[in-house]
């Protein structure tokens, strides 16, 4: 994968930029499924890199974005994915903690199979 870090000073002034980004080569185009179909795949359990444990039925999807997943043995390919940002409800604790809600992502292959 890649990293871009910006160090900002006063008034948003850029002080330093660190960019580590692999060289990717164009290999072609693919068709992308709509977010609605990706959601159906998600509900069927077709997400990958799922968080450990059980996902609560009260979990809410709060944002859906199209993105890329680094794939291949050398990390040299980018695969389109739908990224579902999810939030689990607070767990009952005593006393309640501001860290009880869990934010996580679920990713679904965005490419359309022929």
DSSP file (Angstrom, degrees, kcal/mol; ACC not computed):
  #  RESIDUE AA STRUCTURE BP1 BP2  ACC     N-H-->O    O-->H-N    N-H-->O    O-->H-N    TCO  KAPPA ALPHA  PHI   PSI    X-CA   Y-CA   Z-CA
    1    1 A X              0   0    0      0, 0.0     2,-0.3     0, 0.0    21,-0.2   0.000 360.0 360.0 360.0-172.0    0.0    0.0    0.0
    2    2 A X        -     0   0    0     19,-0.1     2,-0.4     2,-0.0    19,-0.2  -0.834 360.0-152.8-128.5 165.1    0.9    3.6    0.1
    3    3 A X  E     -A   20   0A   0     17,-2.8    17,-3.0    -2,-0.3     2,-0.4  -0.999   7.3-175.9-138.9 138.4    1.2    6.4    2.7
    4    4 A X  E     -A   19   0A   0     -2,-0.4     2,-0.5    15,-0.2    15,-0.2  -0.962  10.3-177.0-132.6 119.2    0.9   10.1    2.4
    5    5 A X  E     -A   18   0A   0     13,-2.7    13,-2.6    -2,-0.4     2,-0.5  -0.966   6.0-165.6-117.2 129.6    1.6   12.2    5.6
    6    6 A X  E     -A   17   0A   0     -2,-0.5     2,-0.6    11,-0.2    11,-0.2  -0.952   7.4-155.7-112.2 131.9    1.2   15.9    5.7
    7    7 A X  E     -A   16   0A   0      9,-2.7     8,-3.3    -2,-0.5     9,-1.3  -0.943  19.3-161.8-105.5 118.0    2.7   18.0    8.6
    8    8 A X  E     -A   14   0A   0     -2,-0.6     6,-0.2     6,-0.2     3,-0.1  -0.788   7.6-166.5-106.0 142.9    0.8   21.2    8.9
    9    9 A X    >   -     0   0    0      4,-3.8     3,-1.3    -2,-0.4     4,-0.1  -0.142  50.8 -33.2-102.4-157.3    1.8   24.4   10.6
   10   10 A X  G >  S+     0   0    0      1,-0.3     3,-1.6     2,-0.2    -1,-0.3  -0.313 129.1  12.2 -62.9 145.1   -0.1   27.4   11.6
   11   11 A X  G 3  S-     0   0    0      1,-0.3    -1,-0.3    -3,-0.1    -2,-0.0   0.745 132.2 -65.6  58.8  27.1   -3.0   28.4    9.3
   12   12 A X  G <  S+     0   0    0     -3,-1.3    -1,-0.3     1,-0.2     2,-0.2   0.635  83.8 164.8  75.4  13.7   -2.8   25.1    7.4
   13   13 A X    <   -     0   0    0     -3,-1.6    -4,-3.8     1,-0.1     2,-0.6  -0.469  40.3-122.6 -66.3 129.2    0.7   25.8    6.0
   14   14 A X  E     +A    8   0A   0     -6,-0.2    -6,-0.2    -2,-0.2     3,-0.1  -0.643  35.7 171.7 -76.9 119.5    2.3   22.6    4.7
   15   15 A X  E     -     0   0A   0     -8,-3.3     2,-0.3    -2,-0.6    -1,-0.2   0.814  64.4  -0.6 -94.6 -39.1    5.6   22.1    6.6
   16   16 A X  E     -A    7   0A   0     -9,-1.3    -9,-2.7     2,-0.0     2,-0.4  -0.995  55.6-157.1-154.0 147.4    6.6   18.7    5.3
   17   17 A X  E     -A    6   0A   0     -2,-0.3     2,-0.5   -11,-0.2   -11,-0.2  -0.998   4.2-170.0-129.0 129.8    5.2   15.9    3.0
   18   18 A X  E     +A    5   0A   0    -13,-2.6   -13,-2.7    -2,-0.4     2,-0.5  -0.983  11.7 179.1-116.8 120.8    6.1   12.3    3.2
   19   19 A X  E     +A    4   0A   0     -2,-0.5     2,-0.5   -15,-0.2   -15,-0.2  -0.973  12.5 172.8-127.9 119.0    4.9   10.2    0.3
   20   20 A X  E     +A    3   0A   0    -17,-3.0   -17,-2.8    -2,-0.5     2,-0.4  -0.944  19.9 155.3-122.1 106.5    5.5    6.5   -0.1
   21   21 A X        -     0   0    0     -2,-0.5   -19,-0.1   -19,-0.2    -2,-0.0  -0.978  36.3-130.2-139.2 120.6    3.5    5.2   -3.1
   22   22 A X        -     0   0    0     -2,-0.4     2,-0.6   -21,-0.2   -20,-0.0  -0.232  31.8-103.0 -65.7 158.3    4.4    2.1   -5.2
   23   23 A X        -     0   0    0      2,-0.0     2,-0.4     0, 0.0    -1,-0.1  -0.744  40.0-164.9 -82.8 121.0    4.5    2.4   -8.9
   24   24 A X        -     0   0    0     -2,-0.6     2,-0.4    -3,-0.0    53,-0.1  -0.847   7.3-145.4-107.4 145.4    1.3    0.9  -10.4
   25   25 A X        -     0   0    0     51,-0.4     2,-0.2    -2,-0.4    -2,-0.0  -0.907  24.6-109.9-111.5 136.8    0.9   -0.1  -14.0
   26   26 A X        +     0   0    0     -2,-0.4     3,-0.1     1,-0.1     0, 0.0  -0.454  39.4 170.0 -63.3 127.0   -2.3    0.2  -15.9
   27   27 A X        -     0   0    0      1,-0.4     2,-0.2    -2,-0.2    -1,-0.1   0.414  52.0 -75.4-120.9  -1.6   -3.6   -3.3  -16.7
   28   28 A X        -     0   0    0      2,-0.0    -1,-0.4     0, 0.0     2,-0.3  -0.784  49.6 -70.8 135.9-179.3   -7.1   -2.5  -18.0
   29   29 A X        -     0   0    0     -2,-0.2     2,-0.3    -3,-0.1    -3,-0.0  -0.829  34.0-165.0-114.3 152.1  -10.6   -1.5  -17.0
   30   30 A X        -     0   0    0     -2,-0.3     2,-0.3    81,-0.0    -2,-0.0  -0.936  26.0-110.0-131.2 155.8  -13.3   -3.5  -15.1
   31   31 A X        -     0   0    0     81,-0.3    81,-2.7    -2,-0.3     2,-0.4  -0.672  31.6-140.6 -84.6 142.0  -17.0   -2.9  -14.6
   32   32 A X  B     -B  111   0B   0     -2,-0.3    79,-0.2    79,-0.2     2,-0.1  -0.863   9.4-130.4-106.9 135.0  -18.1   -1.9  -11.1
   33   33 A X        -     0   0    0     77,-2.7    79,-0.0    -2,-0.4     2,-0.0  -0.492  34.9 -99.5 -76.9 152.8  -21.2   -3.2   -9.4
   34   34 A X     >  -     0   0    0     -2,-0.1     4,-1.9     1,-0.1     3,-0.5  -0.322  30.7-111.0 -68.8 157.8  -23.6   -0.7   -7.9
   35   35 A X  H  > S+     0   0    0      1,-0.2     4,-2.4     2,-0.2     5,-0.2   0.836 116.9  60.8 -58.0 -34.5  -23.4   -0.1   -4.1
   36   36 A X  H  > S+     0   0    0      1,-0.2     4,-1.8     2,-0.2    -1,-0.2   0.907 106.0  45.5 -61.7 -41.9  -26.9   -1.7   -3.7
   37   37 A X  H  > S+     0   0    0     -3,-0.5     4,-2.3     2,-0.2    -1,-0.2   0.882 110.9  53.5 -68.9 -38.1  -25.6   -5.0   -5.1
   38   38 A X  H  X S+     0   0    0     -4,-1.9     4,-2.4     1,-0.2    -2,-0.2   0.892 106.8  53.0 -61.9 -38.6  -22.5   -4.7   -2.9
   39   39 A X  H  X S+     0   0    0     -4,-2.4     4,-2.5     2,-0.2    -2,-0.2   0.905 107.2  51.4 -63.1 -41.2  -24.8   -4.3    0.1
   40   40 A X  H  X S+     0   0    0     -4,-1.8     4,-1.3     2,-0.2    -2,-0.2   0.920 110.2  49.1 -60.7 -43.0  -26.6   -7.5   -0.9
   41   41 A X  H  <>S+     0   0    0     -4,-2.3     5,-2.7     1,-0.2     3,-0.3   0.902 109.6  52.7 -62.1 -40.6  -23.3   -9.3   -1.1
   42   42 A X  H ><5S+     0   0    0     -4,-2.4     3,-1.6     1,-0.2     5,-0.3   0.918 107.1  51.2 -59.9 -44.5  -22.4   -7.9    2.3
   43   43 A X  H 3<5S+     0   0    0     -4,-2.5    -1,-0.2     1,-0.3    -2,-0.2   0.752 106.0  56.2 -66.9 -23.7  -25.6   -9.3    3.8
   44   44 A X  T 3<5S-     0   0    0     -4,-1.3    -1,-0.3    -3,-0.3    -2,-0.2   0.434 123.4-106.1 -85.0  -0.1  -24.8  -12.7    2.3
   45   45 A X  T < 5S+     0   0    0     -3,-1.6    -3,-0.2    -4,-0.2    -2,-0.1   0.698  78.3 135.8  85.7  20.2  -21.5  -12.7    4.1
   46   46 A X      < +     0   0    0     -5,-2.7    63,-0.5    -6,-0.1    -4,-0.2   0.136  33.0 116.9 -91.3  21.5  -19.4  -12.0    1.1
   47   47 A X        -     0   0    0     -5,-0.3     2,-0.3    -6,-0.2     3,-0.2  -0.509  53.5-144.8 -80.5 156.7  -17.1   -9.4    2.7
   48   48 A X  B    S+C  107   0C   0     59,-2.3    59,-1.0     1,-0.2    -2,-0.0  -0.873  73.5  29.4-122.2 161.6  -13.4  -10.1    3.2
   49   49 A X  S    S-     0   0    0     -2,-0.3    -1,-0.2     1,-0.1    56,-0.1   0.940  82.1-175.0  56.1  50.7  -11.0   -9.1    5.9
   50   50 A X        -     0   0    0     -3,-0.2    -1,-0.1     1,-0.1    56,-0.1  -0.403  28.7-101.7 -72.6 151.0  -13.9   -9.2    8.4
   51   51 A X        -     0   0    0     54,-0.2    -1,-0.1     1,-0.1     4,-0.1  -0.366  44.5 -98.1 -67.6 154.8  -13.3   -8.2   12.0
   52   52 A X  S    S+     0   0    0     -3,-0.1    -1,-0.1     2,-0.1     2,-0.1  -0.386  86.2  25.9 -70.7 152.5  -12.8  -11.0   14.5
   53   53 A X  S    S-     0   0    0     -3,-0.1     2,-0.4    -2,-0.1    -2,-0.0  -0.320 103.3 -39.8  91.1-174.5  -15.8  -11.9   16.6
   54   54 A X        -     0   0    0     -2,-0.1     2,-0.6     1,-0.0    -2,-0.1  -0.722  49.7-132.5 -93.0 136.0  -19.5  -11.6   16.0
   55   55 A X        -     0   0    0     -2,-0.4    -2,-0.1    -4,-0.1    -1,-0.0  -0.795  31.1-119.1 -88.3 123.2  -21.0   -8.5   14.4
   56   56 A X    >   -     0   0    0     -2,-0.6     3,-1.6     1,-0.1    -1,-0.0  -0.236   8.6-128.9 -61.3 145.2  -24.0   -7.3   16.4
   57   57 A X  T 3  S+     0   0    0      1,-0.3    -1,-0.1    31,-0.0    -2,-0.0   0.711 109.9  62.8 -65.8 -19.0  -27.4   -7.2   14.6
   58   58 A X  T 3  S+     0   0    0      2,-0.1    -1,-0.3    31,-0.0     2,-0.1   0.397  75.4 126.1 -86.1   3.0  -27.6   -3.6   15.9
   59   59 A X    <   -     0   0    0     -3,-1.6     2,-0.4    29,-0.1    29,-0.2  -0.380  48.4-151.5 -64.3 137.5  -24.6   -2.6   13.8
   60   60 A X  E     -D   87   0C   0     27,-2.5    27,-2.5    -2,-0.1     2,-0.6  -0.925  12.5-133.4-115.0 136.0  -25.3    0.3   11.5
   61   61 A X  E     +D   86   0C   0     -2,-0.4    25,-0.3    25,-0.2     3,-0.1  -0.785  28.8 174.6 -81.4 122.7  -23.6    1.1    8.2
   62   62 A X  E     +     0   0C   0     23,-3.0     2,-0.3    -2,-0.6    24,-0.2   0.704  60.8  14.9-107.0 -23.7  -22.7    4.8    8.5
   63   63 A X  E     -D   85   0C   0     22,-1.3    22,-3.1     2,-0.0     2,-0.4  -0.989  56.0-162.7-150.4 142.6  -20.8    5.5    5.2
   64   64 A X  E     +D   84   0C   0     -2,-0.3     2,-0.3    20,-0.2    20,-0.2  -0.997  20.3 169.2-126.8 127.3  -20.3    3.6    1.9
   65   65 A X  E     -D   83   0C   0     18,-2.3    18,-3.6    -2,-0.4     2,-0.4  -0.975  34.7-121.6-136.6 149.7  -17.3    4.5   -0.4
   66   66 A X  E     +D   82   0C   0     -2,-0.3    16,-0.2    16,-0.2     2,-0.2  -0.768  50.3 144.6 -85.7 134.5  -15.7    3.1   -3.4
   67   67 A X  E     -D   81   0C   0     14,-3.1    14,-2.3    -2,-0.4     2,-0.3  -0.711  41.4 -95.9-148.6-161.3  -12.0    2.4   -2.8
   68   68 A X  E     -D   80   0C   0     12,-0.3     2,-0.4    -2,-0.2    12,-0.2  -0.972  15.5-151.1-134.6 147.3   -9.2    0.0   -3.6
   69   69 A X  E     -D   79   0C   0     10,-2.6    10,-2.9    -2,-0.3     2,-0.4  -0.966  25.5-123.8-115.1 131.8   -7.6   -3.0   -1.9
   70   70 A X  E     +D   78   0C   0     -2,-0.4     2,-0.2     8,-0.2     8,-0.2  -0.631  43.6 168.1 -75.5 127.9   -4.0   -3.8   -2.5
   71   71 A X  E     +D   77   0C   0      6,-2.9     6,-1.9    -2,-0.4     5,-0.2  -0.732  21.2  71.4-132.2-179.9   -3.7   -7.3   -3.9
   72   72 A X  S >  S-     0   0    0     -2,-0.2     3,-1.2     3,-0.2     5,-0.1   0.095  87.0 -79.8  89.6 155.7   -1.1   -9.6   -5.4
   73   73 A X  T 3  S+     0   0    0      1,-0.3    -1,-0.1     2,-0.1     0, 0.0   0.843 133.7  35.1 -59.3 -35.6    1.9  -11.3   -3.9
   74   74 A X  T 3  S-     0   0    0     -3,-0.1    -1,-0.3     0, 0.0    -2,-0.1   0.345 113.5-112.3-101.0   5.9    4.0   -8.1   -4.2
   75   75 A X  S <  S+     0   0    0     -3,-1.2    -3,-0.2     1,-0.1    -2,-0.1   0.833  77.0 133.5  68.0  31.5    1.1   -5.7   -3.5
   76   76 A X        +     0   0    0     -5,-0.2   -51,-0.4    -6,-0.1     2,-0.4   0.393  48.3  71.2 -98.6   2.9    1.3   -4.5   -7.1
   77   77 A X  E     -D   71   0C   0     -6,-1.9    -6,-2.9   -53,-0.1     2,-0.5  -0.919  62.4-150.1-121.6 147.1   -2.4   -4.6   -8.0
   78   78 A X  E     -D   70   0C   0     -2,-0.4     2,-0.5    -8,-0.2    -8,-0.2  -0.972  13.3-164.1-114.3 123.2   -5.3   -2.4   -6.9
   79   79 A X  E     -D   69   0C   0    -10,-2.9   -10,-2.6    -2,-0.5     2,-0.1  -0.912  24.3-117.7-107.8 129.6   -8.7   -4.1   -6.8
   80   80 A X  E     +D   68   0C   0     -2,-0.5    30,-2.3   -12,-0.2    31,-0.5  -0.443  41.4 174.1 -65.7 135.4  -11.9   -2.0   -6.6
   81   81 A X  E     -DE  67 109C   0    -14,-2.3   -14,-3.1    28,-0.2     2,-0.6  -0.980  34.9-124.7-139.0 151.1  -13.9   -2.6   -3.5
   82   82 A X  E     -DE  66 108C   0     26,-2.9    26,-2.3    -2,-0.3     2,-0.6  -0.877  29.8-151.0 -91.2 128.2  -16.9   -1.1   -1.8
   83   83 A X  E     -DE  65 107C   0    -18,-3.6   -18,-2.3    -2,-0.6     2,-0.7  -0.905   6.5-161.6-106.8 120.4  -16.0   -0.1    1.7
   84   84 A X  E     -DE  64 106C   0     22,-3.4    22,-2.1    -2,-0.6     2,-0.6  -0.898   6.4-153.5-102.6 113.6  -18.7   -0.1    4.3
   85   85 A X  E     -DE  63 105C   0    -22,-3.1   -23,-3.0    -2,-0.7   -22,-1.3  -0.785  23.9-173.3 -87.2 123.3  -17.9    1.9    7.4
   86   86 A X  E     -DE  61 104C   0     18,-3.4    18,-2.3    -2,-0.6     2,-0.4  -0.834  19.8-156.0-123.8 155.3  -19.9    0.4   10.3
   87   87 A X  E     -DE  60 103C   0    -27,-2.5   -27,-2.5    -2,-0.3     2,-0.3  -0.989   9.6-151.4-133.4 123.9  -20.5    1.2   13.9
   88   88 A X  E     - E   0 102C   0     14,-2.9    14,-0.8    -2,-0.4   -29,-0.1  -0.645  30.3-104.6 -88.7 150.3  -21.5   -1.3   16.6
   89   89 A X        -     0   0    0     -2,-0.3    13,-0.2    12,-0.2    -1,-0.1  -0.287  48.9 -81.5 -69.1 160.4  -23.6   -0.2   19.5
   90   90 A X        -     0   0    0     11,-0.1     2,-0.3     1,-0.1    11,-0.2  -0.296  43.9-124.0 -60.0 144.1  -22.0    0.3   22.9
   91   91 A X        -     0   0    0      9,-0.3     2,-0.5    -3,-0.1    -1,-0.1  -0.671  34.0 -98.2 -85.2 145.5  -21.5   -2.8   24.9
   92   92 A X        +     0   0    0     -2,-0.3     2,-0.3     4,-0.1    -1,-0.1  -0.508  59.8 161.5 -66.7 118.5  -23.0   -2.8   28.4
   93   93 A X        -     0   0    0     -2,-0.5     2,-0.4     4,-0.0     3,-0.2  -0.875  40.1-105.1-132.6 167.0  -20.2   -1.9   30.8
   94   94 A X  S    S+     0   0    0      1,-0.4     2,-0.1    -2,-0.3    -2,-0.0  -0.928 109.4  16.3-137.8 111.1  -20.0   -0.6   34.2
   95   95 A X  S    S-     0   0    0     -2,-0.4    -1,-0.4     1,-0.0     0, 0.0   0.669 105.9-112.1 -78.8 164.1  -19.3    2.3   34.3
   96   96 A X        -     0   0    0     -3,-0.2     2,-0.4    -2,-0.1    -4,-0.1  -0.254  31.6-150.4 -59.7 146.8  -20.0    3.3   30.7
   97   97 A X    >   -     0   0    0      1,-0.1     3,-1.5    -3,-0.0     4,-0.2  -0.917  21.0-132.0-119.8 145.9  -16.9    4.2   28.7
   98   98 A X  T 3  S+     0   0    0     -2,-0.4     3,-0.3     1,-0.3    -1,-0.1   0.618 108.4  61.0 -68.8  -9.1  -16.6    6.7   25.7
   99   99 A X  T 3  S+     0   0    0      1,-0.2    -1,-0.3     3,-0.0    -3,-0.0   0.239  73.4  99.6-100.1  12.8  -14.7    3.9   23.9
  100  100 A X    <   +     0   0    0     -3,-1.5    -9,-0.3     2,-0.1    -1,-0.2   0.871  62.1  81.5 -70.4 -37.5  -17.6    1.4   23.9
  101  101 A X  S    S-     0   0    0     -3,-0.3     2,-0.5    -4,-0.2   -12,-0.2  -0.469  73.5-145.4 -70.2 139.8  -18.8    2.0   20.4
  102  102 A X  E     - E   0  88C   0    -14,-0.8   -14,-2.9   -13,-0.2     2,-0.4  -0.931  10.0-163.5-112.9 124.7  -16.8    0.1   17.8
  103  103 A X  E     + E   0  87C   0     -2,-0.5     2,-0.3   -16,-0.2   -16,-0.2  -0.881  25.1 149.3-102.3 136.4  -16.0    1.6   14.4
  104  104 A X  E     - E   0  86C   0    -18,-2.3   -18,-3.4    -2,-0.4     2,-0.3  -0.966  35.7-119.9-156.6 168.9  -14.8   -0.8   11.7
  105  105 A X  E     - E   0  85C   0     -2,-0.3     2,-0.4   -20,-0.2   -20,-0.2  -0.890  11.4-162.5-118.7 150.6  -14.9   -1.4    8.0
  106  106 A X  E     - E   0  84C   0    -22,-2.1   -22,-3.4    -2,-0.3     2,-0.4  -0.990  14.5-152.9-125.3 137.9  -16.1   -4.2    5.8
  107  107 A X  E     -CE  48  83C   0    -59,-1.0   -59,-2.3    -2,-0.4     2,-0.4  -0.929   9.4-171.1-120.1 137.2  -15.0   -4.6    2.2
  108  108 A X  E     - E   0  82C   0    -26,-2.3   -26,-2.9    -2,-0.4   -61,-0.1  -0.982  36.5-102.4-126.0 135.6  -16.8   -6.2   -0.7
  109  109 A X  E     - E   0  81C   0    -63,-0.5   -28,-0.2    -2,-0.4   -68,-0.1  -0.347  30.6-164.3 -54.6 126.2  -15.4   -6.9   -4.1
  110  110 A X        +     0   0    0    -30,-2.3   -77,-2.7   -43,-0.1     2,-0.2   0.447  51.6 108.4 -96.5  -1.9  -16.7   -4.2   -6.4
  111  111 A X  B     -B   32   0B   0    -31,-0.5     2,-0.5   -79,-0.2   -79,-0.2  -0.554  68.6-127.0 -82.7 142.4  -15.9   -5.9   -9.7
  112  112 A X        -     0   0    0    -81,-2.7   -81,-0.3    -2,-0.2     2,-0.2  -0.742  21.3-132.1 -87.8 125.3  -18.7   -7.3  -11.9
  113  113 A X              0   0    0     -2,-0.5    -1,-0.0     1,-0.1     0, 0.0  -0.548 360.0 360.0 -75.3 141.0  -18.2  -10.9  -12.8
  114  114 A X              0   0    0     -2,-0.2    -1,-0.1     0, 0.0    -2,-0.0   0.513 360.0 360.0 -65.4 360.0  -18.8  -11.6  -16.5
